[in-house]
């Protein structure tokens, strides 16, 4: 029981620290002290400069394919897991599922980076580079499915928009592919420290700024109306119970956690993470029900304050 309490309190404190930043950011946006256009600017800088720099630094200096067996499984998990869990949401919304398609992504597409990265930095300080590498590998697959299937579902009322292949070619994706190329060809060994250090310095700003952007995005949501409690229950049931339960079952039965406890912890955290912040960004940019999406996300993020620490604590307790 002592181990359960330590795991729960550690995760709870970490996520509360992040939500304090998020709360302050939300207040600043609501009070119009910080303009929404500024947050969009910070988001653009994060996606186009800071995150790619962090990816380059971590993959070039940390990633060793010979040391991480079957590394390609993480991008595959990131790509396939949302599709698998969409089935559970589909079942809950039978027979009139077509009316609720724009709710489905809120239960199956998790905040793979903006929320999980700062948690990893707080919980696994000594092994954060390795943790961050897992994040980038998983989000490589998650990002592709999020910006195709996820975008189509969350904005399905805007049927005039078509997904273009160029939408997938984002700066983080390019950074991942380029850095993996350098690693697999061995060219990363010849990159001088004088180049790596500035990239690392820029990348170090990713976590705090990404946390601020996340808080401003969620905290700045308008609440003229509110989503159905039935919808919130159904989506939260899949997001915070079904997904973590299946993940924990597979990891425990396979005994994988014995050989790589950090990766197992990471997968448990990812399985219980709140919905992807980019979903509300998609709705604002490409169309959809912003009020419904925003209000559901707001509640689900508050639920994550308890469900994420509880999930990790249970995992630690059963694997002691």
C-alpha positions as CSV (number, residue, x, y, z in Angstrom):
1,X,0.0,0.0,0.0
2,X,2.9,2.3,0.7
3,X,4.2,1.7,-2.9
4,X,0.7,2.5,-4.2
5,X,0.7,5.8,-2.3
6,X,4.1,6.8,-3.4
7,X,3.4,6.2,-7.1
8,X,0.0,7.9,-6.9
9,X,1.3,11.0,-4.9
10,X,4.3,11.3,-7.2
11,X,2.2,11.3,-10.4
12,X,-0.5,13.5,-8.8
13,X,1.9,16.2,-7.7
14,X,3.6,16.1,-11.2
15,X,0.3,16.5,-13.0
16,X,-0.9,19.2,-10.6
17,X,2.2,21.2,-11.3
18,X,1.5,21.0,-15.0
19,X,-2.2,22.0,-14.4
20,X,-1.1,25.0,-12.4
21,X,0.8,26.3,-15.4
22,X,-2.2,25.4,-17.6
23,X,-4.6,27.2,-15.2
24,X,-2.5,30.4,-15.2
25,X,-2.3,30.2,-19.0
26,X,-6.0,29.8,-19.4
27,X,-6.7,32.8,-17.1
28,X,-4.4,35.0,-19.0
29,X,-6.1,34.1,-22.3
30,X,-9.6,34.5,-20.8
31,X,-8.7,37.9,-19.4
32,X,-7.3,38.8,-22.8
33,X,-4.0,39.6,-21.2
34,X,-2.5,37.3,-23.7
35,X,-4.1,37.3,-27.1
36,X,-5.2,34.0,-28.7
37,X,-3.0,35.0,-31.7
38,X,0.0,35.0,-29.4
39,X,-0.8,31.4,-28.3
40,X,-1.1,30.4,-31.9
41,X,2.3,32.0,-32.5
42,X,3.8,30.0,-29.6
43,X,2.1,26.8,-31.0
44,X,3.6,27.5,-34.4
45,X,7.1,28.0,-32.9
46,X,6.7,24.9,-30.8
47,X,5.7,22.7,-33.8
48,X,8.1,24.3,-36.3
49,X,11.2,25.0,-34.2
50,X,11.3,23.8,-30.6
51,X,9.9,20.3,-30.9
52,X,11.9,19.4,-34.1
53,X,15.0,20.6,-32.2
54,X,14.2,18.5,-29.2
55,X,13.5,15.5,-31.5
56,X,16.9,15.9,-33.3
57,X,18.8,16.2,-30.0
58,X,17.2,13.2,-28.4
59,X,17.3,10.8,-31.4
60,X,20.7,11.8,-32.6
61,X,22.3,11.5,-29.1
62,X,20.1,8.8,-27.4
63,X,18.6,6.5,-30.0
64,X,20.5,3.3,-30.6
65,X,18.6,0.7,-32.6
66,X,20.8,-2.1,-31.5
67,X,20.0,-1.3,-27.8
68,X,16.2,-0.8,-28.3
69,X,14.9,-4.1,-29.7
70,X,12.0,-3.8,-32.2
71,X,12.0,0.0,-31.9
72,X,9.6,0.2,-34.8
73,X,6.8,-1.3,-32.6
74,X,6.3,2.1,-30.9
75,X,5.3,4.0,-34.1
76,X,3.1,1.0,-35.0
77,X,1.4,1.1,-31.6
78,X,0.9,4.8,-31.9
79,X,-0.7,4.3,-35.3
80,X,-2.9,1.2,-34.6
81,X,-4.0,1.7,-31.0
82,X,-6.5,4.6,-31.8
83,X,-8.0,2.5,-34.6
84,X,-8.5,-0.5,-32.3
85,X,-10.1,1.6,-29.5
86,X,-12.4,3.4,-32.0
87,X,-14.3,0.0,-32.2
88,X,-15.2,0.3,-28.5
89,X,-16.6,3.8,-28.9
90,X,-18.5,2.7,-32.0
91,X,-20.2,-0.1,-30.0
92,X,-21.2,2.3,-27.3
93,X,-22.9,4.6,-29.8
94,X,-24.8,2.0,-31.8
95,X,-27.2,2.2,-33.6
96,X,-27.0,6.0,-34.4
97,X,-23.2,6.2,-34.4
98,X,-23.2,8.5,-37.5
99,X,-24.6,11.4,-35.4
100,X,-21.7,11.1,-33.0
101,X,-18.6,10.6,-35.2
102,X,-17.1,13.9,-34.2
103,X,-17.0,12.7,-30.5
104,X,-15.1,9.5,-31.3
105,X,-11.5,10.9,-31.4
106,X,-11.9,12.4,-27.9
107,X,-11.8,8.9,-26.5
108,X,-9.1,7.3,-28.6
109,X,-6.5,9.9,-29.5
110,X,-4.4,10.8,-26.4
111,X,-2.2,13.8,-25.7
112,X,1.0,11.9,-26.7
113,X,3.5,14.7,-26.2
114,X,2.4,18.0,-24.6
115,X,1.1,16.4,-21.5
116,X,3.3,13.2,-21.3
117,X,6.6,15.0,-21.9
118,X,6.5,17.2,-18.9
119,X,5.2,14.3,-16.8
120,X,8.2,12.3,-17.9
121,X,10.5,15.2,-17.1
122,X,9.1,15.4,-13.6
123,X,8.9,11.6,-12.8
124,X,11.9,10.3,-14.6
125,X,14.5,13.0,-14.4
126,X,17.5,10.7,-14.6
127,X,16.1,8.9,-17.6
128,X,14.2,11.6,-19.3
129,X,16.1,11.5,-22.6
130,X,15.2,7.8,-23.0
131,X,11.6,8.6,-22.0
132,X,11.4,11.5,-24.5
133,X,12.7,9.1,-27.2
134,X,9.8,6.8,-26.5
135,X,7.4,9.7,-26.8
136,X,8.8,10.7,-30.2
137,X,8.8,7.2,-31.6
138,X,5.2,6.6,-30.5
139,X,3.9,10.0,-31.7
140,X,5.5,9.5,-35.1
141,X,2.8,6.9,-35.7
142,X,0.1,8.6,-33.6
143,X,0.6,11.9,-35.4
144,X,0.0,10.3,-38.8
145,X,-3.3,8.7,-37.8
146,X,-4.4,11.8,-35.7
147,X,-4.0,14.2,-38.6
148,X,-5.9,11.9,-41.1
149,X,-8.5,9.7,-39.4
150,X,-8.7,11.9,-36.3
151,X,-9.0,15.1,-38.3
152,X,-11.7,13.6,-40.5
153,X,-13.8,12.5,-37.6
154,X,-13.5,15.5,-35.3
155,X,-14.3,17.9,-38.3
156,X,-16.7,15.6,-40.1
157,X,-19.4,18.3,-40.4
158,X,-17.0,20.2,-42.7
159,X,-17.3,17.7,-45.6
160,X,-15.8,20.0,-48.2
161,X,-12.3,19.6,-46.8
162,X,-10.1,16.7,-48.1
163,X,-7.0,15.3,-46.4
164,X,-3.9,16.0,-48.4
165,X,-0.7,14.0,-48.2
166,X,1.2,17.3,-47.6
167,X,-0.7,17.6,-44.3
168,X,1.3,14.7,-42.9
169,X,4.7,16.3,-43.8
170,X,5.1,18.4,-40.6
171,X,8.3,19.7,-39.1
172,X,8.3,17.1,-36.2
173,X,7.7,14.3,-38.8
174,X,10.6,15.6,-41.0
175,X,12.8,15.9,-37.9
176,X,12.1,12.3,-36.9
177,X,12.7,10.9,-40.4
178,X,15.9,13.0,-40.9
179,X,17.4,12.1,-37.6
180,X,16.5,8.4,-38.0
181,X,18.3,8.5,-41.4
182,X,21.4,10.0,-39.8
183,X,21.3,7.3,-37.0
184,X,20.8,4.3,-39.4
185,X,23.6,5.5,-41.7
186,X,25.9,6.3,-38.8
187,X,26.3,9.9,-39.9
188,X,25.1,11.1,-36.5
189,X,28.5,10.1,-35.1
190,X,30.2,12.8,-37.2
191,X,28.0,15.7,-36.1
192,X,30.2,18.0,-34.1
193,X,29.2,19.1,-30.5
194,X,29.2,22.7,-31.6
195,X,26.1,21.9,-33.7
196,X,24.4,19.6,-31.3
197,X,24.6,22.0,-28.3
198,X,22.7,24.9,-29.9
199,X,20.0,22.4,-31.0
200,X,19.8,21.0,-27.5
201,X,19.5,24.6,-26.0
202,X,16.6,25.4,-28.3
203,X,14.9,22.1,-27.7
204,X,15.1,22.5,-23.9
205,X,12.4,25.2,-24.2
206,X,9.9,22.7,-25.7
207,X,8.3,21.3,-22.5
208,X,7.6,24.5,-20.6
209,X,6.3,26.3,-23.7
210,X,4.2,23.3,-24.9
211,X,2.7,23.1,-21.4
212,X,1.7,26.8,-21.5
213,X,0.2,26.3,-25.0
214,X,-1.8,23.3,-23.8
215,X,-3.1,25.2,-20.8
216,X,-4.0,28.3,-22.9
217,X,-5.8,26.1,-25.4
218,X,-7.9,24.2,-22.9
219,X,-8.3,27.1,-20.5
220,X,-9.5,29.4,-23.2
221,X,-12.4,27.3,-24.2
222,X,-15.8,29.0,-24.3
223,X,-18.7,27.5,-22.2
224,X,-21.9,28.9,-23.6
225,X,-23.3,25.4,-23.4
226,X,-22.2,22.1,-22.2
227,X,-21.9,18.6,-23.7
228,X,-24.2,15.8,-22.6
229,X,-23.1,14.0,-19.4
230,X,-24.0,10.7,-21.1
231,X,-21.4,11.5,-23.9
232,X,-18.8,12.5,-21.3
233,X,-19.4,9.2,-19.4
234,X,-19.1,7.0,-22.6
235,X,-16.0,8.7,-23.8
236,X,-14.3,8.7,-20.4
237,X,-15.2,5.0,-20.0
238,X,-13.2,4.1,-23.0
239,X,-10.4,6.6,-22.5
240,X,-9.8,6.1,-18.8
241,X,-10.9,2.6,-18.2
242,X,-10.9,0.4,-21.3
243,X,-7.7,1.7,-22.8
244,X,-5.5,1.5,-19.6
245,X,-7.1,-1.8,-18.6
246,X,-6.2,-3.5,-21.9
247,X,-2.7,-2.0,-21.9
248,X,-2.0,-3.1,-18.4
249,X,-3.3,-6.6,-19.1
250,X,-1.1,-7.0,-22.1
251,X,2.0,-5.7,-20.4
252,X,1.5,-7.8,-17.3
253,X,0.6,-11.0,-19.1
254,X,3.6,-10.7,-21.4
255,X,6.0,-9.9,-18.6
256,X,7.5,-7.2,-20.7
257,X,7.8,-4.8,-17.7
258,X,10.5,-7.0,-16.2
259,X,12.9,-6.4,-19.1
260,X,12.1,-2.7,-19.7
261,X,10.2,-1.1,-16.8
262,X,10.6,2.5,-18.2
263,X,9.0,1.6,-21.5
264,X,6.2,-0.3,-19.7
265,X,5.5,2.8,-17.4
266,X,5.5,5.0,-20.5
267,X,2.9,2.9,-22.3
268,X,0.7,2.8,-19.2
269,X,0.9,6.6,-18.9
270,X,0.2,7.1,-22.6
271,X,-2.8,4.8,-22.4
272,X,-4.3,6.9,-19.6
273,X,-3.4,10.3,-21.0
274,X,-6.1,13.0,-21.6
275,X,-7.3,13.7,-25.2
276,X,-5.0,15.2,-27.7
277,X,-4.9,19.0,-27.5
278,X,-4.6,19.2,-31.3
279,X,-8.2,18.0,-31.6
280,X,-9.5,21.4,-30.5
281,X,-6.9,23.1,-32.7
282,X,-8.3,21.1,-35.7
283,X,-11.9,22.1,-34.9
284,X,-10.9,25.8,-34.8
285,X,-8.9,25.7,-38.0
286,X,-10.9,23.3,-40.2
287,X,-14.4,23.4,-38.8
288,X,-16.6,21.3,-36.5
289,X,-18.5,21.7,-33.2
290,X,-16.1,23.8,-31.1
291,X,-18.4,24.1,-28.2
292,X,-19.1,20.4,-27.9
293,X,-15.4,19.4,-28.4
294,X,-14.2,22.1,-26.0
295,X,-16.5,21.3,-23.1
296,X,-15.9,17.6,-23.3
297,X,-12.1,18.1,-23.4
298,X,-12.4,20.5,-20.4
299,X,-14.1,17.8,-18.2
300,X,-11.8,15.0,-19.4
301,X,-8.7,17.0,-18.6
302,X,-9.9,17.5,-15.1
303,X,-10.7,13.8,-14.8
304,X,-7.2,13.1,-15.9
305,X,-5.9,14.7,-12.7
306,X,-7.1,11.6,-10.8
307,X,-7.3,8.9,-13.4
308,X,-3.7,9.2,-14.7
309,X,-2.0,9.0,-11.2
310,X,-4.5,6.3,-10.2
311,X,-3.6,4.2,-13.3
312,X,0.1,4.5,-12.8
313,X,-0.2,3.7,-9.1
314,X,-2.2,0.6,-9.8
315,X,0.3,-0.5,-12.3
316,X,3.2,0.0,-9.9
317,X,1.3,-1.8,-7.2
318,X,0.5,-5.0,-9.2
319,X,4.1,-5.2,-10.6
320,X,6.0,-4.8,-7.3
